Amino acid sequence: MLEIYLLEQLEAFARCGTLSAAAEELHLSQPALTRSMKKLEEVIGVPLFERQKNKLTLNENGRLAAEYARRVLDQDREIVERVRAFDRASRTISIGSCAPVPLDQIVPVLSRLYVGMTISQELGNDDALLERLLAGEHKLVILHEQPEDESLHWKPCSSEKLFLVVPSTHPLAKHEKGIRLKELEGQSILLFSQIGFWYELCKEKIPHPRFILQDDFHTFGELAYASALPVFTTDYWVKRDEYASDGRVLLPILDPEASVNYYLACAGKDRRRFKALFEQIEA
């Protein structure tokens, strides 16, 4: 029976071209590698090498054996990776969301209900999230459009509305009853970059936007408090008194797209597994 280490050494010899180079890569002595190649010939029962003074090369049998060795080693690595991936998946619940706020609401519930599981999170657009859910890469997704695929189990889980916060001295403050995104044309607006679909919505609806993007949420928060720049927020943060301070005005965004409902979805086959979660979620 062929042992994996012999195949690894044969593949290295075929790839490196010389015993000395292969021995160096494998951290073996050259005589030890020579003995392994001789043992491999004995196990297979046919000559694999052409031997010349101070030189060893593969013959046709050896080249064929090296090709099969490469395939076996690739399969061996694939087996290891697939089993490890399966183990990770069995201990991980991957959830994707179109926006960060519903993750803040649902992930703590997940962690409480599924003790010992690792919860992985990812932001993405609805189409990409659905694709990953159907492929089994995500176990749960949160969308801002109602899913139409009948193979999915879903439930409304929350809602969110967009606002703009401006200093009371800012020209936009006069729109205290609300403002449309197109009216923000040319405005410099402080924006946190990791806000999911909200970023694409603002970029699409505001003509010639001038976003001052911040990737770090802590830095973004400090600038939002200290600067005179307009900043987006939502009712989720308003309820928690975020960005609330004297001299600032909260302007509702009047575009219908600025008020969204979120939907939590899983594959139909996982409905029983996540029954407790769906029962905990309030629309």
URPETA-V797149 format. One record per residue. N is the residue number from 1. RES is the residue in one letter. SS is DSSP state (H for helix, E for strand, - for the rest). PSI is psi in degrees with one decimal (NA if undefined). D_LAST is the distance of its C-alpha to the last C-alpha in Angstrom with 1 decimal. Layout:
BEGIN
n: <N N>
res: <RES RES>
ss: <SS SS>
psi: <PSI PSI>
d_last: <D_LAST D_LAST>
END
This chain:
BEGIN
n: <1 2 3 4 5 6 7 8 9 10 11 12 13 14 15 16 17 18 19 20 21 22 23 24 25 26 27 28 29 30 31 32 33 34 35 36 37 38 39 40 41 42 43 44 45 46 47 48 49 50 51 52 53 54 55 56 57 58 59 60 61 62 63 64 65 66 67 68 69 70 71 72 73 74 75 76 77 78 79 80 81 82 83 84 85 86 87 88 89 90 91 92 93 94 95 96 97 98 99 100 101 102 103 104 105 106 107 108 109 110 111 112 113 114 115 116 117 118 119 120 121 122 123 124 125 126 127 128 129 130 131 132 133 134 135 136 137 138 139 140 141 142 143 144 145 146 147 148 149 150 151 152 153 154 155 156 157 158 159 160 161 162 163 164 165 166 167 168 169 170 171 172 173 174 175 176 177 178 179 180 181 182 183 184 185 186 187 188 189 190 191 192 193 194 195 196 197 198 199 200 201 202 203 204 205 206 207 208 209 210 211 212 213 214 215 216 217 218 219 220 221 222 223 224 225 226 227 228 229 230 231 232 233 234 235 236 237 238 239 240 241 242 243 244 245 246 247 248 249 250 251 252 253 254 255 256 257 258 259 260 261 262 263 264 265 266 267 268 269 270 271 272 273 274 275 276 277 278 279 280 281 282 283>
res: <M L E I Y L L E Q L E A F A R C G T L S A A A E E L H L S Q P A L T R S M K K L E E V I G V P L F E R Q K N K L T L N E N G R L A A E Y A R R V L D Q D R E I V E R V R A F D R A S R T I S I G S C A P V P L D Q I V P V L S R L Y V G M T I S Q E L G N D D A L L E R L L A G E H K L V I L H E Q P E D E S L H W K P C S S E K L F L V V P S T H P L A K H E K G I R L K E L E G Q S I L L F S Q I G F W Y E L C K E K I P H P R F I L Q D D F H T F G E L A Y A S A L P V F T T D Y W V K R D E Y A S D G R V L L P I L D P E A S V N Y Y L A C A G K D R R R F K A L F E Q I E A>
ss: <- - - H H H H H H H H H H H H H - - H H H H H H H H - - - H H H H H H H H H H H H H H H - - - - E E E E - - E E E E - H H H H H H H H H H H H H H H H H H H H H H H H H H H H H H H - E E E E E E - - H H H H H H H H H H H H H H - - - - E E E E E E - - H H H H H H H H H - - - - - E E E E - - - - - - - - E E E E E E E E E E E E E E E E - - - H H H H - - - - E - H H H H - - - E E E E E - - - - H H H H H H H H H - - - - E E E E E - - H H H H H H H H H H - - - E E E E E H H H H - - - - - - - - - E E E E E E - - H H H E E E E E E E E E H H H - - - - H H H H H H - - ->
psi: <134.7 134.6 144.5 -38.0 -31.5 -39.5 -39.6 -41.0 -37.6 -45.0 -40.9 -41.6 -43.8 -37.8 -40.7 -29.3 -23.4 155.1 -40.1 -43.4 -41.6 -41.4 -40.0 -43.8 -37.7 -3.4 44.8 162.2 153.5 -41.6 -36.8 -40.2 -38.1 -41.6 -37.9 -40.0 -35.4 -41.2 -39.1 -42.1 -42.7 -38.9 -43.9 -34.0 11.6 154.6 136.4 -10.0 154.2 126.4 123.5 170.2 121.4 24.0 137.3 125.7 157.4 137.0 -170.0 -40.1 -43.3 -40.0 -39.7 -43.3 -38.9 -37.6 -43.4 -35.8 -42.2 -43.0 -43.1 -41.9 -38.2 -43.6 -38.1 -45.5 -38.1 -41.5 -47.0 -46.8 -39.8 -41.6 -41.9 -41.4 -39.8 -40.8 -43.5 -43.5 -35.7 -19.1 6.4 136.7 113.8 124.7 131.9 147.0 151.1 -10.4 157.3 -31.4 -48.4 -25.8 -42.5 -28.7 -37.4 -36.2 -42.5 -34.6 -42.9 -47.6 -35.1 -37.2 -32.4 69.7 134.6 -11.5 145.4 131.7 116.3 142.9 148.8 140.0 146.4 172.7 163.1 -45.8 -45.6 -37.7 -43.5 -40.9 -42.7 -32.1 -46.7 -27.1 -5.1 5.6 -30.6 144.9 -26.4 147.2 153.0 121.4 158.5 9.3 140.2 125.7 143.9 -11.8 120.5 -11.6 -5.4 151.0 128.7 165.3 139.0 138.3 -25.6 -178.3 167.5 143.6 139.0 139.9 162.4 133.2 127.3 152.5 149.3 -19.4 -4.7 142.3 -28.9 -13.0 -20.6 -16.5 48.8 -21.5 -7.2 162.1 148.7 152.8 -34.2 -21.6 -4.4 15.8 128.5 -0.8 141.6 121.6 130.1 129.7 130.8 133.4 -29.3 66.0 16.5 -136.3 -21.7 -36.6 -46.7 -37.4 -48.2 -40.7 -36.2 -38.5 -20.5 116.7 132.8 56.8 149.6 80.5 136.3 97.8 141.0 128.0 -23.6 122.5 -35.6 -46.3 -41.5 -45.4 -42.2 -43.1 -37.1 -37.4 -38.0 -26.9 168.2 10.3 145.0 149.0 141.0 147.0 -179.8 169.4 -25.1 -44.8 -30.7 -41.8 -22.4 14.1 21.8 141.2 7.5 122.3 160.6 144.0 13.6 148.3 136.8 117.2 117.7 140.8 122.7 -12.7 135.9 -30.2 -12.6 -2.6 116.0 151.6 143.6 149.3 126.0 129.9 149.5 167.1 146.0 -35.0 -18.2 7.5 -45.4 -40.0 -38.2 19.7 -44.7 -38.6 -49.0 -32.1 -27.4 -24.6 128.6 130.9 NA>
d_last: <61.3 60.2 58.6 55.8 57.8 60.6 58.3 56.9 60.4 61.5 58.6 59.3 63.0 62.3 60.0 62.2 65.5 67.7 67.9 68.2 65.0 63.0 64.4 63.4 59.8 59.6 61.3 64.1 67.9 69.5 71.6 68.5 66.8 70.1 70.2 66.6 67.5 70.6 68.6 66.1 69.1 70.4 67.1 66.7 70.4 71.3 72.3 69.5 71.5 74.6 76.5 78.9 80.5 77.8 75.2 72.7 70.9 68.7 70.5 68.8 67.7 66.3 64.4 62.8 62.1 60.5 58.2 57.1 56.7 54.3 52.2 52.1 51.1 48.3 47.1 47.5 45.4 42.7 42.6 42.2 39.4 37.5 37.8 36.7 33.7 32.8 33.1 31.0 28.3 28.4 27.9 25.4 21.7 21.5 18.2 18.4 16.2 16.9 16.4 17.1 14.3 11.5 14.4 15.1 11.8 11.9 15.7 16.4 14.3 16.2 19.4 19.1 18.4 20.9 23.8 26.7 24.8 25.1 22.0 23.0 21.1 21.8 20.9 21.6 21.1 18.9 22.1 23.5 20.4 20.3 24.0 23.9 21.2 23.4 26.4 25.1 25.3 21.6 19.8 16.3 15.3 12.6 13.3 13.0 14.1 12.9 15.2 18.0 19.8 19.9 20.9 17.4 14.6 11.2 7.4 5.0 4.3 5.2 8.1 11.7 14.9 18.4 21.3 25.0 26.9 30.7 33.6 34.7 38.0 36.4 37.2 33.6 32.9 34.1 31.0 29.1 27.2 25.8 27.3 26.9 27.1 30.4 31.9 31.7 34.4 36.8 35.0 35.1 31.6 30.8 28.0 26.6 27.1 24.3 21.3 20.5 20.1 20.5 24.1 24.8 23.2 25.4 28.4 28.1 27.6 30.1 33.7 35.9 33.4 35.0 32.5 33.8 31.8 31.3 30.4 30.4 27.5 29.9 32.4 29.9 28.7 32.4 33.3 30.4 31.7 35.4 35.8 35.9 34.0 30.8 27.7 24.2 21.2 17.6 15.8 14.5 18.3 19.3 17.4 19.4 22.6 23.3 26.0 26.6 30.4 33.1 34.3 31.0 29.1 25.5 25.3 22.2 22.4 22.6 22.2 19.4 18.7 18.2 14.7 12.3 8.9 8.6 8.6 9.7 12.8 15.9 19.1 19.4 22.1 20.0 17.4 19.2 19.7 16.1 15.0 14.7 12.5 9.9 10.3 9.8 6.5 3.8 0.0>
END
